[in-house]
């Protein structure tokens, strides 16, 4: 038996699994922050929350701090991080929150010419293009919005869920959008069940279609380095247009793109402009804020 580096064919699924897992870690941390009494009280007073059911501005500072930390070091201990702030879980809540899967995908993954404005390619589908598949749940970006979906569901119950999905019309009970040629799916319908299937290690039966995603040669990665030589993030550029986009969670997104075959280009300074004309340093913070603000109650 030979011992060596992981096979390239194994590296891409492994990197995609880490990215999908990060989505659920972020959901859990944001929910824990919501349970801090001083935050939950402020959120409930927030008119944005009252009007739209979203978490509002109160979660933003702590939420961005967490995303900054985990974006640089995915091995960070979130329980310790939370305990250092207010004592997680001290407030009771019957609500459950999650970032919408298509919003997460839009904010952390690149797309042609700098980015898709509203994530349409990850939330819209055509039923005529859908096929029924068995999907590895560890490769699915989902999100649990309903307390009725426990993470501990019996194998028999999951079999019934799969049978119902297979008997339903395409897109009615399940719709999982594959991200181009990546072994990664974004849940549109059937997102609540994903964590139960992950916990059971059982394949999800569901209808899938494929969203466009740039070919590896259409993208290039760049380290963002300031004048002192300090690393401050990673950007990805469109090799055709030159449009640049900061990677908000580079510790898990850059490995996906590397394993996909995207190469590294020149380093960039933090004041280089992104595709919207913003300095990359400021754009990174703005994307992290967007992630926190998309943490929502349905």
N, C-alpha and C positions, 0 to 999 in steps of 0.2 A: 504494500500500500504506500503510495507516495504522499508526502506531506509538503504542502506548499501554500501559496496564497489562494484565497477563495476563487473559484471559477467565475469568470465574468458573467456567465449566465445566471449565477446565484446572487451576485452582488446587487443587481437592479431590484429584484423582488425584496431582498433584505432591506435595502434603502427605502423602498416604498412602504414597507411595514413599519419602519421607524417613523416615517412621516405621518402615517395614519395613526399610530399610537400617540404621537405628539398632540394630535387634534383632541383626543380624549383627555390627555393630561391637562391641556389648557382648559377644556370644559370643566374639569373637576376643580381646578384651582380657582376659576372664576366663580363657580358655585360656592366654594368655601369662603371666598371673599364676600360674597353676597350675604353669608350667614354672620359676618361680624356685625354686632348690633349697631355700631356707629355708621357703618356703610349701608346696611339694609334700611335704617331709618331715613338716611339722606336720600337713598334711591326712591323710597316710597313717596317722598316729598317732591321728587323731581317731576316737573310737568311733562317732560318728554316721556318718562315712564308711564305716567298716568294716562297720557294720550295714546301712546303707541304700544305700551307693554314692553318697552325696551329698558335696558338697565340704566341708561342715562349717564351723566358725567361722573357720578360718585365713584364708580369702579375704575375710572380711567387711570389715575396716578399709580395705584398699587398694581393694577392689571398690566400696565406698561412696564413697570419695574420687573414683574415676573417674566414677561415676554423678552425683555432685554437680557435677563439672566439666563433663561433656558435657551434663547436663540444663540447665545455664545457657548453654553455648556449644557448639553442635554443630560448630563449625569447629575445635575443639581438635585438636591433632596427637597422636594416641594413641601413635605410635612414640616421640616425644620424651618424653611423659608416662611411658611405661614405662621408657625408658632412664635417666630421672632416678631411678628407684627401685632396680633391681637388675641391669639388663642382661638384657633379655627374651630368653627362649629358651635360657637356659644349662642348663636341665635337660631331659633327654630323656624323652619319654612316648609310649607307643603308644595312649593313650586320647584320646578326643575328647569334648568337653563342649559342651552348649548348654542354654540355658533352654528349657523346654518351651513351645512356641508358645502354647498356651492359657493357661499361667500368665502369660506375658508380657502377653498381651492383657488378662487379668483385672486385672493390677496397674497397667497404664498407661491403660486406657480406662475411662470412666465407664459406669454402668448405672443403671437406674431405682432410685429410693429409696436411693441411696448405694452400692450395689455388690452383686454376686453373690458369695456366700461362697466358692465353690470353682471358679469358672470353668466350670460345667456347660454354659452355653450355647455355649461355644467348644470343647468336647471331646466332647459327645454329639450324635448325629444319628439321624434316622429314615430308613432307606433308601428308604421309599416317597416321601419328599419330595425325593429327590436327582435332579438332572438332569446329563447329561454336557455339559461346556463346554470351550472353549479359554480358558485363564486366563493373563493377563499375569503372569509370575513375579515381576516387580518390585513387584507388589501383594500378594504372599503372605508372611505371617509363617511361616517354616519354621524348621528347625534341623537341622544335620548331626550325627548321633550315631555314624555308622559310617564308618570310614576307607575302606571299599570304595566309598563315593560320593565320587569325586574331583570337584573343581569344574571340571575340564577333561575333559569327555566328548564324544566325537565326535557330530556331527549324526546320523549313522546310528544310533548307539546310543540317542540320545534319541528318535529316531523309533520304535525298537523298544519303548522304555519306554512311549511314548504309545500304541502299538498294543496293548500288553498291558493298559494301563489301560482302554482303550476296550472291550476284550473281557471284562474282569472284571465281576463283580457289583458294583452300587453299594455303596460303603463298604468293599469288600474290599481293593482295591489303592490306592484314592485316596478321600479325604474331605476336602474343603476347605469350611470354614464361612465364609460371607460375613457381615460385621459389618453387619447391618441394610441400610440404603441406601448405606452407604459403599462405595467401590470398593476394599475391603480384605478379604483372606481370611486365615483362620487354618488352617494345615495340621494335620490330625489323623492321617490316613493319607497317606503320600506326602510327609512333611516332609523326609526326607533328600535328596530329589532336587532341591529347589527351587534351591539355590545353583548346581547344574550348569546348570539351565535359565536362571537369571539370567545366568550367565557367557556362555552361548551366545546370549542374546537370543531364545530360542525359547519359544513358548507351551507351557504344560503342558496336556495332555488329562487331565481329571479330573472326578469327580462332586462336585457342590456342593449345598449347602443354605444356608438363611439363618437366622441367629440374630437374636433381637430386639435392637434397639438404640434408645435414646430418640430421639424426634423432636427437631429443633433447638430448638423452642419449649419443650420440657420441660427444657432445660438452660440454665444461665447461668454465665459465666466471671467470676472475681474475681481481681484482683491481691491478693497478700498483702503488706502493707506494715507495717513496724514503726513505733514511736512517733517514730523519728528521720526517717521518710520513706524509709528504705531498702527497696528491693524484695527480697522473700525467697521468691517463688514464686507459683504460680497454683493456685487451687482451682476446682472446678466444683460447682455446686449443682443439686439437683432443684427445679424451680420449684413443683412441687406440694407436696412434703413439707418443703422447705427444707434437706434433708440435704446436707451438704457433704463433698467428697472432694478431697484434695490431688492434684494432677497430678504424678506423680513425675518425668516427663521433659517438663516444660512447654515446652522449646524446640522439641520436635517434636510434642507432642500438642495443645497449644493451637492451632497453625496448622491442624491437621486439623479441630478443632471450629469454629474461625472460618470456614474455607472451607465447612464443612457448613451454616453459617448460625446458629451459636450466638452470642448477643450477650454483651456485657460488662455486668456489674452493678457494685454498689458495691465499694470496696476492703474488705478484711478484715484484722484484726490477726492476728499469729501465734498468739495465745492463743485465737482463736475455735475452737469445738469442731467436730470432724468428725463423721461419722455414727455413730462409735463412742464419742463423748465425749472423744476425745483432742484436745489442742491441735494446730492445723494444722502448726505448726513441728515438733513431735515426730512427728506422723503421717507427714510427708514422709520423715523419716529411717527410720521403721519400714518404709515401703513399699520404700525403697531396699535395706534389709537383706533384705527378703523376696525382692527380685529376685536378689540375690547368692546367697541360700540355695537358690533354684530353679535355679541353675546346676548341672547334674547329669550324672552318668554313668548311662546306662540300665541 
